[in-house]
Amino acid sequence: MRILIAPDKYAGTLAAAEATEAIAAGWRRTAPEDELDLLPLSDGGPGFVDALHAALGGELVLASVPGLDTAEAEPATLLRVGGTAYVEAAQVLGRLGPPHGATTAAERRSSLPLGHLIRLAVEGGATRIVVGVGGTQTNDGGAGLLAALGAKAEGGVLDSGYGPLAGLAAVDLEPARRLLAGVELLAATDVDNPLTGLFGASKVFGPQKGLTEEMQLSADAALQHLAELTDRVTATLPGAGAGGGVGFALLLAGGTRRPGLALVAEAVGLKERIERADLVLTGEGAFDASSRGGKVPVGVARLAGERARPCVVLAGRVGMGAREHRALGVESAYSVVDLVGEDRAMKDPRSALADLAERVARTWSGAE
C-alpha cells in the first residue's frame, strides 16, 4: 500500500516532523513493504517555516529580535523563496523562559518581536511576506507588532502588552502602512475567531496563556478599545483574533488573511500527494471539537474525502465520538493515551506514538 503520513505537531510533546517519523517507524514494524510518503504539516502555528522549507527549499535567514520573555535578544529564522519571506509567529511569540517558567506577566507580553522580524524581511527586500500566525503567548491585539513597524500612540504605549492599551487616546497606523507600501502581506491563520467578544482572542485562547477570568475581561476590554481607535469592522473579521490579535494587526496594516493549512497544502502539493496514496494518516495532540476550526486533521480529511481516499487520525487524545469524526471525513481516530496511558504518552511520546501506529497498521495496512 501507498501511505501518506501527514500530521501536525503534537503540542507540548512532538514537532510535526518528529511525529511523522514516529508514525512511520511504528508502521514499518507491521508493514515494512508499504510505501510511505512523509509530509509534516502546519496550519500556521509551530513548524510553519520548517514545513514550507522542506517543500519549497529557499534560504533560511538567521535574525535577531527582542525576546518575548527576556531582556536579551533571541535568534529567529525566516525563510526566503524568491521575493517572498515566510515568517512564523510561534518562533518569537511562543517561547517562554527561563526553563522554570515565564517571568513576564501575561498582560505585559508584547508582539513586538514579530514586528521586528517582519521589518527585517521588508528591509531585506521582500515584496511578499507570509506570516504564520498561530501558537503565540501574547494577547495584545498585535499592538506591539504595529509599534515595531512604526505605528504611534497617544496617551500610552503599544509595545508593553494589553495592559496599557485601555488608556490610549489615539493610534496612528500610517507609519506602519508606509513601511509596508508595495509589500503584499498575508496572514496565515489556524483559527477564524474575531478579535473580541465571546469567541474572541481573550475569551477563547486567554486561558491557555495564563489569563484568569478577570484578566480575560480586562484584556477583552483593552482590545475592544484598541479596535475603537483603529477599525472596529476589521476586528470582527475571521482570523482577527488569531495569535492573540496578531491577525488583527496584520489586517490593519493592509494584509489579507488565508487559512494556514490551505496555504501550506498548496505549497507542499498536498492534493497531488493524497491522490497518489491508498490511505492517508494524519494527527495532532488533541483531536476534539477545536479541531473543526481550521486544524490540520480535519483539513486533510476533507481533501482526502474529495479524492475518495480513507483518512485515519492518530492523536494524543481523541475527544469526539465515531459519529462526530466520521461527519468530518475521518474513518477512524485512535488515541495514544488510550493505548499506553497518560504518563507514558507524556514522558516518551515518540515511542508511544510509534506503538500506536504499529497497532493501527495491523488494521489498515492489510499486511497481516
LINNOR-V306512 format. One record per backbone hydrogen bond with DSSP energy under -1.0 kcal/mol. CO is the residue of the C=O (numbers start at 1). NH is the residue of the N-H. If there is no record, write none. Layout:
co->[CO | CO]
nh->[NH | NH]
This chain:
co->[1 | 2 | 2 | 3 | 4 | 5 | 7 | 10 | 10 | 14 | 15 | 16 | 17 | 18 | 19 | 20 | 21 | 22 | 23 | 24 | 27 | 31 | 35 | 37 | 45 | 47 | 48 | 49 | 50 | 51 | 52 | 53 | 59 | 61 | 63 | 65 | 74 | 76 | 78 | 79 | 80 | 81 | 83 | 83 | 84 | 85 | 86 | 87 | 89 | 90 | 93 | 98 | 105 | 107 | 111 | 112 | 113 | 114 | 115 | 116 | 117 | 118 | 119 | 120 | 121 | 122 | 127 | 128 | 129 | 130 | 131 | 132 | 140 | 142 | 143 | 144 | 145 | 146 | 147 | 152 | 154 | 154 | 164 | 165 | 170 | 172 | 173 | 174 | 175 | 176 | 178 | 180 | 184 | 185 | 186 | 187 | 188 | 189 | 193 | 195 | 197 | 200 | 201 | 206 | 206 | 207 | 212 | 213 | 214 | 215 | 216 | 217 | 218 | 219 | 220 | 221 | 222 | 223 | 224 | 225 | 231 | 233 | 234 | 235 | 237 | 239 | 240 | 242 | 244 | 245 | 246 | 247 | 248 | 249 | 250 | 251 | 256 | 258 | 259 | 260 | 261 | 262 | 263 | 264 | 265 | 269 | 270 | 271 | 272 | 274 | 279 | 280 | 281 | 282 | 283 | 284 | 285 | 287 | 288 | 289 | 290 | 291 | 292 | 295 | 296 | 297 | 298 | 299 | 300 | 301 | 302 | 304 | 305 | 310 | 311 | 312 | 313 | 315 | 316 | 317 | 321 | 322 | 323 | 325 | 326 | 332 | 334 | 335 | 336 | 337 | 341 | 342 | 343 | 344 | 348 | 349 | 350 | 351 | 352 | 353 | 354 | 355 | 356 | 357 | 360 | 360 | 361]
nh->[35 | 278 | 279 | 37 | 281 | 39 | 41 | 13 | 14 | 10 | 19 | 20 | 21 | 22 | 23 | 24 | 25 | 26 | 27 | 28 | 31 | 34 | 3 | 5 | 48 | 51 | 52 | 53 | 54 | 55 | 56 | 57 | 80 | 78 | 76 | 74 | 65 | 63 | 61 | 86 | 59 | 84 | 127 | 128 | 81 | 130 | 79 | 132 | 93 | 94 | 137 | 101 | 108 | 163 | 115 | 116 | 117 | 118 | 119 | 120 | 121 | 122 | 123 | 124 | 126 | 125 | 184 | 85 | 186 | 87 | 188 | 89 | 143 | 146 | 147 | 148 | 149 | 151 | 150 | 172 | 169 | 170 | 167 | 168 | 154 | 152 | 177 | 178 | 179 | 180 | 181 | 183 | 129 | 256 | 131 | 258 | 133 | 260 | 241 | 201 | 200 | 204 | 205 | 209 | 211 | 210 | 216 | 217 | 218 | 219 | 220 | 221 | 222 | 223 | 224 | 225 | 226 | 227 | 228 | 229 | 235 | 236 | 237 | 195 | 240 | 242 | 248 | 247 | 141 | 249 | 250 | 251 | 252 | 253 | 255 | 254 | 187 | 189 | 263 | 264 | 265 | 266 | 267 | 268 | 270 | 273 | 274 | 275 | 276 | 277 | 4 | 312 | 6 | 314 | 8 | 316 | 317 | 319 | 291 | 292 | 293 | 295 | 294 | 299 | 300 | 301 | 302 | 303 | 304 | 305 | 306 | 309 | 308 | 280 | 331 | 282 | 334 | 336 | 337 | 287 | 325 | 326 | 327 | 330 | 329 | 313 | 315 | 339 | 340 | 341 | 345 | 346 | 347 | 348 | 352 | 353 | 354 | 355 | 356 | 357 | 358 | 359 | 360 | 361 | 363 | 364 | 365]
